Amino acid sequence: MVPGCALVLSLQTIISRRLDPGETAVLSVTEFLTDGTRNVLPARTTIRGDVRSFAPAVSADIERHMRRIVEGIAREHGVSAEVAYTREFVPLLNDAACTAQVITTARQLFGPERVAVAEKPITASEDFARFLERVPGCFAFIGNGSDSAPLHNSSYDFADAILLDGARFLTAIARARLAQ
C-alpha cells in the first residue's frame, strides 16, 4: 500500500514538474486495486490510469518519466514493479476545413449566440479520433446544458430535449457536405 500511494503521488508531478509547460497533457490515476483486506496487507497492487496528449513525443516523455519513477519507488521500498504503457487513446485532431464548415453550419442553423468555439484544445478521450486518423472530419459537442454533470460521471443525465437540435445539426452538415 505504501509504495502504491507513493507512486500515485509521484506520478502527479510528471505533468507539473517534468514537461514543458507549453505542452498540453493529462495524467490521471483512475484505479488502485489490491489483493488485501481490511486487516491484511496486500501482496499485490495494481494501479491504472490514463495519459492524454496531442503529440507522440510528449507521450513518449511521459512514459519515460513514469518508468523512471516506478523503478525508483520500487527500489526504494524493496518491491518489484512493472509498467504496461499502451497508446489506445490517440489525440482527437479535427480537420481545419471540416471544422470551419461545421462552425458555419451551426451558426446558420442556430444563430451565432448559440455556438461556442473552444479557445483551447480539450484533452477528452474519444474513439472518434481513430476515424479522424483516416478521414478528415470534425468532432463537435451539441451541448447538454450548463447545469449538467460532465460525461462519465455517475450523476450525468442526457438532456433528451437536445435530440431534435442534434438531428437538425447533423442533417444540415450532411447536406452541406453533399453540396460540395
NUGU-546219 format. One record per residue (C-alpha): residue in one letter; x, y, z. Coordinates in nm, 4 decimals. Example, Ala and Ser with C-alpha at 12.3 -4.5 7.8 and 13.67 -1.06 7.14 Angstrom:
2
(site a; (1.2300; -0.4500; 0.7800)) (site s; (1.3670; -0.1060; 0.7140)) 
This chain:
180
(site m; (0.0000; 0.0000; 0.0000)) (site v; (0.2701; 0.2491; 0.0959)) (site p; (0.4722; 0.2100; -0.2262)) (site g; (0.1494; 0.2313; -0.4272)) (site c; (0.0436; 0.5504; -0.2509)) (site a; (0.3902; 0.6990; -0.3011)) (site l; (0.3671; 0.6116; -0.6697)) (site v; (0.0284; 0.7763; -0.7167)) (site l; (0.1557; 1.0980; -0.5604)) (site s; (0.4809; 1.0941; -0.7569)) (site l; (0.3078; 1.0319; -1.0904)) (site q; (0.1178; 1.3561; -1.0408)) (site t; (0.4454; 1.5501; -1.0667)) (site i; (0.5176; 1.4376; -1.4228)) (site i; (0.2845; 1.6894; -1.5865)) (site s; (0.3516; 1.9742; -1.3433)) (site r; (0.7275; 1.9350; -1.2986)) (site r; (0.8744; 1.7314; -1.5828)) (site l; (0.7048; 1.8539; -1.9031)) (site d; (0.7368; 2.1790; -2.0929)) (site p; (0.4563; 2.3977; -1.9502)) (site g; (0.3548; 2.4869; -2.3059)) (site e; (0.2596; 2.1270; -2.3802)) (site t; (-0.0911; 2.0007; -2.3151)) (site a; (-0.1058; 1.6704; -2.1309)) (site v; (-0.3128; 1.4933; -1.8673)) (site l; (-0.2132; 1.2031; -1.6441)) (site s; (-0.4942; 1.0564; -1.4339)) (site v; (-0.4694; 0.7683; -1.1887)) (site t; (-0.8146; 0.6120; -1.2071)) (site e; (-0.7827; 0.2780; -1.0289)) (site f; (-0.5974; 0.1486; -0.7207)) (site l; (-0.6647; -0.2228; -0.6718)) (site t; (-0.5136; -0.4569; -0.4106)) (site d; (-0.5471; -0.8175; -0.3036)) (site g; (-0.5582; -0.7227; 0.0644)) (site t; (-0.8491; -0.6862; 0.3015)) (site r; (-0.9166; -0.4583; 0.5957)) (site n; (-0.6791; -0.6412; 0.8266)) (site v; (-0.4317; -0.7938; 0.5755)) (site l; (-0.1592; -0.6016; 0.3947)) (site p; (-0.1775; -0.6661; 0.0221)) (site a; (0.0898; -0.8628; -0.1585)) (site r; (-0.0038; -0.7069; -0.4915)) (site t; (-0.1266; -0.3652; -0.6001)) (site t; (-0.2439; -0.2699; -0.9480)) (site i; (-0.2579; 0.0970; -1.0389)) (site r; (-0.4231; 0.2027; -1.3641)) (site g; (-0.4829; 0.5301; -1.5308)) (site d; (-0.4907; 0.7341; -1.8433)) (site v; (-0.2475; 0.9639; -2.0229)) (site r; (-0.3551; 1.2105; -2.2882)) (site s; (-0.1520; 1.4483; -2.5006)) (site f; (-0.1542; 1.5919; -2.8504)) (site a; (0.1969; 1.4884; -2.9577)) (site p; (0.3617; 1.1445; -2.9693)) (site a; (0.6845; 1.2969; -2.8326)) (site v; (0.5007; 1.4202; -2.5223)) (site s; (0.3503; 1.0751; -2.4705)) (site a; (0.6997; 0.9244; -2.5007)) (site d; (0.8359; 1.1731; -2.2441)) (site i; (0.5556; 1.0892; -2.0019)) (site e; (0.6220; 0.7176; -2.0431)) (site r; (0.9970; 0.7666; -1.9858)) (site h; (0.9365; 0.9689; -1.6672)) (site m; (0.6754; 0.7199; -1.5496)) (site r; (0.9119; 0.4260; -1.5899)) (site r; (1.1904; 0.6109; -1.4053)) (site i; (0.9580; 0.6999; -1.1147)) (site v; (0.8161; 0.3452; -1.0905)) (site e; (1.1664; 0.1935; -1.0890)) (site g; (1.2860; 0.4396; -0.8228)) (site i; (0.9905; 0.3862; -0.5887)) (site a; (1.0094; 0.0084; -0.6288)) (site r; (1.3829; 0.0128; -0.5492)) (site e; (1.3328; 0.2467; -0.2505)) (site h; (1.0608; 0.0251; -0.0998)) (site g; (1.2161; -0.3113; -0.1868)) (site v; (0.9316; -0.4263; -0.4105)) (site s; (0.9072; -0.5269; -0.7736)) (site a; (0.7058; -0.3319; -1.0294)) (site e; (0.6257; -0.3375; -1.3961)) (site v; (0.4815; -0.0735; -1.6275)) (site a; (0.2412; -0.1545; -1.9104)) (site y; (0.2106; 0.1695; -2.1072)) (site t; (-0.0279; 0.1461; -2.4011)) (site r; (-0.1422; 0.4020; -2.6526)) (site e; (-0.5014; 0.3073; -2.7277)) (site f; (-0.6145; 0.6665; -2.6764)) (site v; (-0.4949; 0.8858; -2.9611)) (site p; (-0.5363; 1.2628; -2.9810)) (site l; (-0.8526; 1.3817; -3.1496)) (site l; (-0.7394; 1.6316; -3.4130)) (site n; (-1.0147; 1.7996; -3.6122)) (site d; (-0.9561; 1.8870; -3.9773)) (site a; (-0.9433; 2.2685; -4.0159)) (site a; (-1.1659; 2.2839; -4.3278)) (site c; (-1.4281; 2.0487; -4.1794)) (site t; (-1.4241; 2.2450; -3.8541)) (site a; (-1.4821; 2.5741; -4.0363)) (site q; (-1.7749; 2.4194; -4.2236)) (site v; (-1.9262; 2.2774; -3.9017)) (site i; (-1.8997; 2.6157; -3.7272)) (site t; (-2.0557; 2.7976; -4.0242)) (site t; (-2.3382; 2.5434; -4.0462)) (site a; (-2.4091; 2.5599; -3.6734)) (site r; (-2.4170; 2.9414; -3.6743)) (site q; (-2.6539; 2.9454; -3.9729)) (site l; (-2.8809; 2.6877; -3.8124)) (site f; (-2.8880; 2.8056; -3.4516)) (site g; (-2.7544; 3.1614; -3.4627)) (site p; (-2.4099; 3.2739; -3.3514)) (site e; (-2.5247; 3.3288; -2.9924)) (site r; (-2.5819; 2.9524; -2.9509)) (site v; (-2.2474; 2.8445; -3.0959)) (site a; (-1.9383; 2.8442; -2.8755)) (site v; (-1.5955; 2.7645; -3.0133)) (site a; (-1.3376; 2.6334; -2.7680)) (site e; (-1.0443; 2.8693; -2.7310)) (site k; (-0.8050; 2.5906; -2.6316)) (site p; (-0.7842; 2.2226; -2.7198)) (site i; (-0.9534; 1.9811; -2.4823)) (site t; (-0.7994; 1.6533; -2.3718)) (site a; (-1.1111; 1.4417; -2.3730)) (site s; (-1.0701; 1.0846; -2.4886)) (site e; (-1.2927; 0.9863; -2.7762)) (site d; (-1.2958; 0.6847; -3.0087)) (site f; (-1.3872; 0.9193; -3.2964)) (site a; (-1.0161; 1.0129; -3.3009)) (site r; (-0.9480; 0.6804; -3.4730)) (site f; (-1.1790; 0.7789; -3.7605)) (site l; (-1.0029; 1.1150; -3.7919)) (site e; (-0.6714; 0.9353; -3.8394)) (site r; (-0.8106; 0.8050; -4.1691)) (site v; (-1.0790; 1.0505; -4.2845)) (site p; (-1.0890; 1.4296; -4.2381)) (site g; (-1.3693; 1.5311; -4.0063)) (site c; (-1.4756; 1.7346; -3.7064)) (site f; (-1.5904; 1.6275; -3.3632)) (site a; (-1.8341; 1.8740; -3.2091)) (site f; (-2.0452; 1.8865; -2.8943)) (site i; (-2.4162; 1.9630; -2.9209)) (site g; (-2.4410; 2.0605; -2.5547)) (site n; (-2.6208; 1.9173; -2.2568)) (site g; (-2.6915; 2.2382; -2.0672)) (site s; (-2.4846; 2.4344; -1.8211)) (site d; (-2.6300; 2.2548; -1.5166)) (site s; (-2.5372; 1.9070; -1.6408)) (site a; (-2.2855; 1.6849; -1.4706)) (site p; (-1.9981; 1.6009; -1.7077)) (site l; (-1.9834; 1.2818; -1.9113)) (site h; (-1.8500; 0.9712; -1.7349)) (site n; (-1.9951; 1.0990; -1.4078)) (site s; (-2.2457; 0.8921; -1.2111)) (site s; (-2.4779; 1.1950; -1.1950)) (site y; (-2.4795; 1.2561; -1.5726)) (site d; (-2.8271; 1.2697; -1.7255)) (site f; (-2.8594; 1.3169; -2.1011)) (site a; (-3.0794; 1.6131; -2.1958)) (site d; (-3.3333; 1.4456; -2.4227)) (site a; (-3.4593; 1.7865; -2.5367)) (site i; (-3.1385; 1.8379; -2.7379)) (site l; (-3.2075; 1.5384; -2.9663)) (site l; (-3.4126; 1.7371; -3.2192)) (site d; (-3.1458; 2.0083; -3.2458)) (site g; (-2.8798; 1.7387; -3.2750)) (site a; (-3.0637; 1.5706; -3.5612)) (site r; (-3.1150; 1.9060; -3.7357)) (site f; (-2.7453; 1.9863; -3.6917)) (site l; (-2.6234; 1.6538; -3.8341)) (site t; (-2.8692; 1.6760; -4.1240)) (site a; (-2.7521; 2.0292; -4.2094)) (site i; (-2.3873; 1.9184; -4.2022)) (site a; (-2.4627; 1.6207; -4.4297)) (site r; (-2.6477; 1.8473; -4.6743)) (site a; (-2.3598; 2.0977; -4.6749)) (site r; (-2.1070; 1.8199; -4.7402)) (site l; (-2.3182; 1.6637; -5.0172)) (site a; (-2.3445; 2.0024; -5.1905)) (site q; (-1.9641; 2.0160; -5.2326)) 
